[in-house]
Structure formats: C-alpha cells, structure tokens
Amino acid sequence: MTTMNPERLMADLYHLRSIGRHGIGVARPAFSPADMEARRWLLGRMEEAGLDASMDGVGNVIGHSRNPGTALLVGSHTDSQPTGGWLDGALGVVYALEAARVMAADSETSAFALDVVSWSDEEGTFMGTMGSKSFCEELIDSDVERALNLRTGQSLLEALKEAGLENLPLARLDPIRHIAYLEAHVEQGPYLEAEKKLLGVVTAIVGIRTFTIKFSGEQNHAGTTPMSCRKDAGMTLIKTAGLLDQELAKLAGPRSVWTVGRVVFEPGVPSVIPGKAELSLQFRDTDEAVLDRMRKGAERVVMEVNRMGPVTASIEPAFPEVAPAVMDEGIRRRLEEAAENHAPGAWNVMPSGAGHDAQVLARHIPAGMLFIPSIGGISHDIAEDTSEEDIIRGCRAFVEAARGVLEEVQSR
C-alpha cells in the first residue's frame, strides 16, 4: 500500500505560505495578486499530479481525475483573511492533493477518482463561501452584482475582471459523478488541545445569524450640551451591547457564541456627540431552535431600548441566514475509523464553530470534515499554527478515510 509523503506534504504547505507571506501567516484575500498567484501555482501542482486542472469564472481551481465513474470531491480553500493563518484552508487543499497523488500511485486505488478543489472566497472578502455556492448553483446574479469588498469598496464584478476571470465558464457540481465531499481543516478553536486530543471528527457545522443594529439620536456639541439633554447614539450603543451580552447568555446553548464585531460612531470625533451609531451582532450554534431563541432575545433588547429612549434603535439581518449542517453518518464512520487507527483513544467527535465550504456541499451531497488541533486555539490571525507532527498525522487519517469512502462505493 502506498503511503503519503510527509516531505512532499510539508513542502507544498510551506510553499503556499511563501505566497503572500505576512509574518508567520499570510495575506491572501480573495482575488488579490497573492491569491491569484497561489491559484496558478496550484493549477500546476494539480497537473503534475495527473489531474485535469482548470480555474472557473469565480476563481475555483478544480483538478478532475482522469478516471471515469463516480468521484469523491476533496478540498478546501486557499484564500485568507486580510492577515490570516497559513493553514486555514490551505491545509485541506494540500491534504486533498496528497490524497490524489497517493491513490494514483497505489495499484489498489489507482482506478479511484478523486476530484481536488480549492474554493474561492471562503473567507468572505466579497461573499463568504462564494466559490462553493457558485459550484452548487446557489448564487443568484443579483448577489454577484451587489457584492462589495467591505474593506476597499471594490465590486466583485470589477475584482473578477481584474483577476482575468470575466467570461470564464463556471464549474458545476455533477451529482452523478460526485458521490460525496470530504474536507480537512485546522480546528480554529481550543477544544482539541485543551482535551489533549489529536483529531476531531465533525458532527455538525454551526448556523450563523448576523444582524446590524442602528441607533439614531441627535448630533450635538460635546462641550455645551448638558448630559440630561443628550440624545447620544454612541453611549446608547455601548449600553445596548452590555444588555445583549446579558440577554444572550441566558438563552445560549452549551457551545453558543456571540460577537459584537463592528462598531461605528458618526461623525466619530472627540468633540461631537454621535448622532448615529451602528453595531454588528453575530451568533452561532448548531441548533436552529437556539438560534431562533437568541434572535428573539436580541429583538427584545432593541424593543426595550426604544421604550426607554430618547435614542431609537432598529435591528435587521446583515446577511442571509446560514443554516446549520449535519455531517453524513457514513462518512463520519470512515473518519472515526481512520482517527482511531492514527490516534488511538485520542480523538473526539465535535461540532464546528466556524463555517466551512462543507456546509454548502452538505446541502447537496453527503459531506464530512476532519479537524486537527490549533495551537492555543488561535485562528484568523497570523499567529495561527499547528505542529508538523499533527499536520502529518491528520493527513494520514484523511487519506485513509478518503480511501475508505471510495472503497465502500466501489463495493456496492
């Protein structure tokens, strides 16, 4: 039996880190020069692995196996946060590439078909999990036309044109060929490390609800307006954030999380009382009932702010709801078997607190995910890291699980 090549695996991961390197992390936001360089490099690596590689009209890089018949779709993403971790997404893409190389070199599995993919804009520079949504035909033209880079204001259509992707055909899921999807990822959280576990088999991926809460008061002079006469939208926002924290804590499940991730005061200068203010509120859980409960709690807080006055507040969805996704039981079994073989007694089943492309694919075909530990639970930061030992172990388990899924399909 041919086994994975640790030196080749790590060499590919280190090379990817060199593209857009920022400290020990990377800066490869979707469609940036570094992102496109990484995608072109990946096209070459896929071709060298014997795959028919192409890039589609939204930047998805797909290496199709030349073997006919049903295929396992494997991959993740290579774009990053503006300053992100070197393994976030890239790990799963290189694992997928290594799995394709290993199976092609083994006479027992050389007839199996693995299609390897690097999805575009998973991180949401313009639109989260955009590439996998396009692949699954979940994008509508109006979404694409409205999408903007929140940091620069550039439109998605302009970015696609600058990247040379305009008018390229779009790759689509083939439900006859693609029998399942498998993705590996760093955990992006502290649970595996804290529990001294080496691998995590994902049971479900969280649903996400994101809201914008706007406050409207009265802009005025910060030195001459008595405290009793103020309609201070900024101070009301600060108090509301505290109320939201208290209310959501009462309604949350064991692994619910909530974040006030963005705050804006207008006009935002020291000598002017803010007349307007705005915050973003996001919460996540794998249970739709918990998410609904938390939404109603946030709405009650806003109603109470309006009742108390003098500043008024409103709450509205900032993005479409992201539904939780349950991972396929059959694929989970294969991942659990592989985890036990490579980390006996040192693996867990666990939910994912982060969103992933597997969440999109799971709405269309069976999907599964494997996690490896994140040192210190750090992610979405250049400090993100994982030991080489854990990276290599995870790849061995991933390749074994992918092989198991395809062997099961072939035996039917």
Phi, psi and omega per residue, in radians:
M1 nan 2.238 3.096
T2 -1.293 2.397 -3.135
T3 -1.966 2.861 3.140
M4 -1.180 2.717 -3.075
N5 -1.812 1.800 -3.072
P6 -1.045 -0.681 -3.127
E7 -1.129 -0.746 3.126
R8 -1.142 -0.742 3.113
L9 -1.010 -0.905 -3.079
M10 -1.203 -0.611 3.109
A11 -1.077 -0.720 3.117
D12 -1.157 -0.738 3.138
L13 -1.132 -0.726 3.131
Y14 -1.176 -0.630 3.105
H15 -1.148 -0.745 3.099
L16 -1.033 -0.682 3.128
R17 -1.118 -0.516 -3.136
S18 -1.234 -0.317 3.141
I19 -1.556 1.900 -3.072
G20 1.366 0.420 -3.092
R21 -1.031 2.411 3.115
H22 -2.434 1.775 -3.007
G23 1.114 -2.266 3.054
I24 -1.633 0.011 3.120
G25 -1.894 -2.678 -3.124
V26 -2.443 2.739 2.991
A27 -2.220 1.597 -3.103
R28 -2.301 1.002 3.095
P29 -1.035 2.676 -3.062
A30 -0.921 2.273 3.040
F31 1.242 0.121 3.000
S32 -1.227 2.853 3.085
P33 -0.943 -0.696 3.138
A34 -1.162 -0.715 3.120
D35 -1.069 -0.793 -3.119
M36 -1.200 -0.605 3.069
E37 -1.097 -0.745 3.115
A38 -1.092 -0.680 -3.136
R39 -1.182 -0.694 3.108
R40 -1.173 -0.683 3.064
W41 -1.057 -0.736 -3.114
L42 -1.145 -0.647 3.059
L43 -0.960 -0.790 3.139
G44 -1.121 -0.723 3.132
R45 -1.149 -0.632 3.093
M46 -1.148 -0.760 3.118
E47 -1.079 -0.726 3.112
E48 -1.082 -0.487 3.130
A49 -1.472 0.053 3.100
G50 1.530 0.263 3.123
L51 -1.688 2.635 3.003
D52 -1.506 1.823 -2.965
A53 -1.814 2.510 3.085
S54 -2.697 2.813 3.045
M55 -2.014 2.368 -3.079
D56 -1.715 -3.027 -2.993
G57 -1.248 -0.126 3.007
V58 -2.031 0.175 3.067
G59 1.667 -0.005 3.055
N60 -1.083 2.306 3.052
V61 -1.842 2.101 -3.046
I62 -2.234 2.222 3.048
G63 -1.890 1.879 -3.113
H64 -1.504 2.310 2.997
S65 -1.101 2.514 3.097
R66 -1.424 -0.063 3.098
N67 -1.360 2.407 3.113
P68 -1.344 3.042 3.043
G69 1.568 -2.893 -3.096
T70 -1.205 2.587 -3.082
A71 -2.338 2.603 2.968
L72 -1.624 2.209 3.097
L73 -1.554 2.203 -3.079
V74 -2.337 2.507 3.103
G75 2.786 -2.850 3.101
S76 -2.946 -2.285 -3.101
H77 -2.482 2.756 3.116
T78 -2.079 -0.045 3.017
D79 -1.321 2.854 -3.074
S80 -2.346 3.000 2.902
Q81 -1.135 2.903 3.139
P82 -0.891 -0.713 2.931
T83 -2.347 1.764 -2.989
G84 -2.191 -3.039 -3.109
G85 -1.474 2.654 -3.064
W86 -1.328 -0.290 -3.100
L87 -1.836 -0.240 -3.091
D88 -1.114 1.810 -3.125
G89 1.594 -0.888 -3.105
A90 -1.008 -0.641 3.124
L91 -0.968 -0.846 -3.087
G92 -1.179 -0.579 3.112
V93 -1.197 -0.786 -3.110
V94 -1.247 -0.633 3.007
Y95 -0.982 -0.803 -3.107
A96 -1.092 -0.750 3.116
L97 -1.108 -0.743 3.125
E98 -1.127 -0.691 3.105
A99 -1.059 -0.721 3.127
A100 -1.118 -0.721 -3.138
R101 -1.162 -0.742 -3.116
V102 -1.110 -0.799 -3.090
M103 -1.213 -0.592 3.120
A104 -1.162 -0.526 -3.085
A105 -1.500 -0.152 -3.084
D106 -1.798 2.161 -3.092
S107 -1.066 -0.451 -3.124
E108 -1.324 -0.388 -3.060
T109 -2.194 0.075 -3.042
S110 -1.126 -0.328 3.113
A111 -1.541 -0.122 3.124
F112 -1.270 2.646 -3.141
A113 -1.943 2.059 2.974
L114 -2.037 2.172 3.039
D115 -1.782 2.138 -3.015
V116 -1.785 2.397 -3.076
V117 -2.416 2.500 2.897
S118 -2.056 1.917 -3.101
W119 -1.281 2.668 3.108
S120 -1.661 2.617 3.047
D121 0.774 0.830 2.997
E122 -1.097 -0.610 -2.998
E123 -1.337 -0.218 3.046
G124 1.535 0.514 3.016
T125 -0.983 -0.725 3.049
F126 -1.998 -0.693 -3.073
M127 -2.882 2.041 -3.055
G128 -1.017 2.479 -3.112
T129 0.845 0.675 -3.074
M130 -1.114 -0.775 -3.072
G131 -1.096 -0.783 3.141
S132 -1.224 -0.574 3.072
K133 -1.150 -0.707 3.076
S134 -1.078 -0.792 -3.120
F135 -1.033 -0.644 -3.117
C136 -1.623 0.177 3.098
E137 1.036 0.695 3.088
E138 -1.739 -0.143 3.114
L139 -1.490 2.473 3.018
I140 -1.993 2.692 -3.027
D141 -0.981 -0.663 -3.089
S142 -1.156 -0.580 3.078
D143 -1.103 -0.771 -3.136
V144 -1.140 -0.725 -3.106
E145 -1.166 -0.553 -3.095
R146 -1.550 -0.316 -2.982
A147 -1.133 2.331 -3.140
L148 -2.270 2.641 2.940
N149 -1.275 2.007 -3.037
L150 -1.141 -0.389 -3.128
R151 -1.530 -0.627 -3.035
T152 -1.942 -0.318 -3.089
G153 1.460 -0.046 3.132
Q154 -1.153 2.462 3.105
S155 -1.370 2.665 3.092
L156 -1.076 -0.717 -3.123
L157 -1.064 -0.703 3.113
E158 -1.167 -0.711 -3.139
A159 -1.119 -0.723 3.114
L160 -1.099 -0.677 3.123
K161 -1.157 -0.798 3.137
E162 -1.085 -0.568 -3.121
A163 -1.421 -0.039 3.134
G164 1.366 0.387 -3.082
L165 -1.753 -0.178 -3.098
E166 -1.018 2.329 3.081
N167 1.288 0.034 3.018
L168 -1.274 2.573 3.123
P169 -1.144 2.722 3.129
L170 -1.705 2.299 3.046
A171 -1.278 2.537 -3.103
R172 -2.280 2.579 3.027
L173 -1.081 2.321 3.050
D174 -1.895 1.722 -3.036
P175 -1.157 -0.257 3.067
I176 -1.405 -0.743 3.140
R177 -1.383 -0.809 -3.012
H178 -1.522 1.794 -3.035
I179 -1.545 -0.267 -3.137
A180 -2.979 2.921 3.104
Y181 -2.273 2.380 -3.134
L182 -2.293 2.315 -3.097
E183 -2.375 2.441 3.016
A184 -1.963 2.648 -3.071
H185 -2.786 2.682 2.903
V186 -1.179 2.598 -3.048
E187 -1.060 -0.675 -3.058
Q188 1.188 0.446 3.123
G189 -2.746 3.125 -2.992
P190 -1.699 -0.060 -2.890
Y191 -1.176 -0.816 -3.110
L192 -1.065 -0.821 -3.124
E193 -1.112 -0.770 -3.097
A194 -1.126 -0.592 -3.113
E195 -1.635 0.106 3.125
K196 0.985 0.765 3.063
K197 -1.880 2.615 -3.026
L198 -1.790 -0.391 -3.130
L199 -2.486 2.640 3.082
G200 -2.287 2.278 3.065
V201 -1.775 2.102 -2.997
V202 -1.374 2.291 3.106
T203 -1.606 -0.684 -3.102
A204 -2.771 2.744 3.105
I205 -1.980 2.402 -3.004
V206 -1.096 2.602 2.858
G207 -1.445 2.695 -3.058
I208 -2.286 2.280 3.034
R209 -2.129 2.229 -3.122
T210 -2.196 2.303 -3.078
F211 -2.259 2.685 2.952
T212 -1.927 2.216 3.075
I213 -1.944 2.122 -3.095
K214 -1.918 2.482 -3.121
F215 -2.127 2.369 -3.131
S216 -2.207 2.051 3.117
G217 -2.208 -2.284 -3.132
E218 -2.452 2.095 3.081
Q219 -1.257 2.356 -3.097
N220 -2.783 3.065 -3.090
H221 -1.252 2.270 -3.076
A222 -1.318 -0.274 -3.111
G223 -1.740 -0.474 -3.021
T224 -1.869 -0.128 -3.106
T225 -1.628 2.011 3.131
P226 -1.019 2.623 -3.134
M227 -1.021 -0.633 -3.097
S228 -1.244 -0.275 -3.092
C229 -1.799 0.036 -3.004
R230 -1.443 2.563 2.942
K231 -2.101 1.313 -2.919
D232 -1.582 1.775 -3.119
A233 -1.143 -0.576 -3.125
G234 -1.176 -0.834 3.135
M235 -1.136 -0.640 3.092
T236 -1.108 -0.693 3.084
L237 -1.034 -0.790 -3.104
I238 -1.089 -0.768 3.119
K239 -1.147 -0.660 -3.135
T240 -1.143 -0.676 3.107
A241 -1.027 -0.703 3.080
G242 -1.132 -0.733 3.109
L243 -1.110 -0.704 3.111
L244 -1.088 -0.748 3.139
D245 -1.047 -0.767 3.138
Q246 -1.155 -0.779 -3.083
E247 -1.174 -0.797 -3.087
L248 -1.184 -0.540 3.097
A249 -1.084 -0.541 3.132
K250 -1.295 -0.437 -2.979
L251 -1.820 -0.181 -2.966
A252 -1.286 2.737 2.963
G253 -1.525 -3.101 -3.067
P254 -1.054 -0.536 -3.114
R255 -2.107 0.326 3.058
S256 -1.131 2.550 3.026
V257 -2.371 2.636 3.090
W258 -2.519 2.595 -2.990
T259 -2.514 2.312 2.864
V260 -1.691 1.751 -2.949
G261 -1.733 -0.209 -3.087
R262 -2.587 2.318 3.115
V263 -2.328 2.333 3.119
V264 -2.300 2.266 3.002
F265 -1.946 2.444 3.070
E266 -2.113 2.247 0.130
P267 -1.495 -0.051 3.050
G268 1.344 0.671 3.078
V269 -2.236 2.692 -2.988
P270 -1.088 -0.545 -2.997
S271 -1.708 0.230 -3.124
V272 -2.259 2.239 3.031
I273 -1.185 2.213 -3.122
P274 -1.072 2.247 3.061
G275 -1.550 -0.402 3.102
K276 -2.408 2.664 3.087
A277 -2.679 2.814 -3.064
E278 -2.690 2.453 3.033
L279 -2.343 2.712 3.000
S280 -1.809 2.416 3.102
L281 -2.193 2.209 3.088
Q282 -2.276 2.418 2.994
F283 -2.376 2.716 -3.015
R284 -2.427 2.513 3.017
D285 -2.912 2.802 3.100
T286 -1.511 -0.090 -3.079
D287 -1.905 2.064 3.135
E288 -1.038 -0.634 -3.125
A289 -1.122 -0.679 3.096
V290 -1.150 -0.755 3.129
L291 -1.062 -0.726 3.113
D292 -1.125 -0.698 3.124
R293 -1.078 -0.762 -3.121
M294 -1.202 -0.644 3.081
R295 -1.071 -0.814 3.137
K296 -1.100 -0.641 3.099
G297 -1.104 -0.744 3.103
A298 -1.108 -0.699 3.122
E299 -1.129 -0.641 3.103
R300 -1.128 -0.686 3.122
V301 -1.084 -0.750 3.132
V302 -1.129 -0.687 3.091
M303 -1.073 -0.685 -3.138
E304 -1.189 -0.665 3.080
V305 -1.056 -0.746 3.127
N306 -1.168 -0.612 3.137
R307 -1.162 -0.682 -3.086
M308 -1.333 -0.598 -3.129
G309 1.029 -3.021 -0.083
P310 -1.408 -0.161 3.106
V311 -1.429 2.469 3.085
T312 -1.749 2.706 -3.102
A313 -2.415 2.676 3.075
S314 -2.445 2.670 3.117
I315 -2.285 2.369 3.114
E316 -2.617 2.664 3.104
P317 -1.073 2.373 3.096
A318 -1.552 -0.533 3.137
F319 -2.464 2.832 3.025
P320 -1.035 2.572 3.111
E321 -1.089 2.487 3.025
V322 -1.860 2.052 -3.074
A323 -1.381 2.583 3.028
P324 -1.070 2.712 3.119
A325 -2.289 2.245 3.104
V326 -1.618 2.311 3.131
M327 -1.352 2.611 -3.057
D328 -1.152 2.341 -3.073
E329 -1.144 -0.687 -3.133
G330 -1.120 -0.748 3.109
I331 -1.200 -0.658 3.082
R332 -1.011 -0.722 3.138
R333 -1.047 -0.758 3.124
R334 -1.121 -0.706 3.109
L335 -1.163 -0.690 3.138
E336 -1.148 -0.708 3.098
E337 -1.085 -0.773 3.136
A338 -1.147 -0.686 3.127
A339 -1.100 -0.734 3.140
E340 -1.173 -0.614 3.130
N341 -1.195 -0.592 -3.028
H342 -1.831 -0.238 3.082
A343 -2.551 1.172 -3.033
P344 -0.943 2.101 3.121
G345 1.216 0.060 -3.063
A346 -2.098 0.766 3.088
W347 -2.461 2.797 -3.102
N348 -2.289 2.737 2.802
V349 -1.664 2.492 -3.005
M350 -2.823 2.664 2.998
P351 -1.394 2.800 3.012
S352 -1.726 2.193 3.085
G353 -1.459 -0.172 3.100
A354 -1.833 2.674 3.023
G355 -1.393 2.647 -3.115
H356 -2.548 2.849 3.070
D357 -1.076 -0.507 3.100
A358 -0.997 -0.493 3.108
Q359 -1.102 -0.679 3.112
V360 -1.261 -0.855 -3.113
L361 -1.064 -0.589 -3.087
A362 -1.106 -0.334 3.083
R363 -1.328 -0.146 -3.020
H364 -2.209 -0.635 3.111
I365 -2.460 2.825 3.093
P366 -1.015 2.456 -3.079
A367 -2.445 2.683 3.091
G368 -2.600 2.776 -3.135
M369 -2.428 2.546 3.063
L370 -2.126 2.369 3.112
F371 -1.946 2.582 2.895
I372 -2.087 2.812 -3.010
P373 -1.171 2.624 2.977
S374 -1.882 2.185 -3.125
I375 -1.097 2.158 -3.130
G376 1.218 0.099 -3.116
G377 1.214 0.301 -3.025
I378 -1.561 2.335 3.034
S379 -2.656 2.997 -3.043
H380 0.947 0.649 3.115
D381 -2.741 2.647 -3.124
I382 -1.114 -0.307 -3.140
A383 -1.337 -0.133 3.129
E384 -0.958 2.399 3.128
D385 -2.840 2.813 3.058
T386 -2.578 2.543 -3.111
S387 -1.190 2.648 3.093
E388 -1.044 -0.676 3.139
E389 -1.022 -0.772 3.137
D390 -1.205 -0.655 3.110
I391 -1.077 -0.818 -3.094
I392 -1.174 -0.752 3.113
R393 -1.033 -0.786 -3.133
G394 -1.060 -0.678 3.140
C395 -1.166 -0.705 3.106
R396 -1.034 -0.764 3.130
A397 -1.160 -0.699 -3.131
F398 -1.107 -0.805 -3.138
V399 -1.089 -0.728 3.131
E400 -1.112 -0.743 -3.140
A401 -1.138 -0.741 3.118
A402 -1.067 -0.753 3.101
R403 -1.072 -0.751 -3.134
G404 -1.076 -0.705 3.114
V405 -1.082 -0.791 -3.109
L406 -1.229 -0.634 3.085
E407 -1.090 -0.689 3.121
E408 -1.124 -0.716 3.128
V409 -1.123 -0.773 -3.111
Q410 -1.136 -0.481 -3.081
S411 -1.422 -0.180 -3.088
R412 -1.285 nan nan
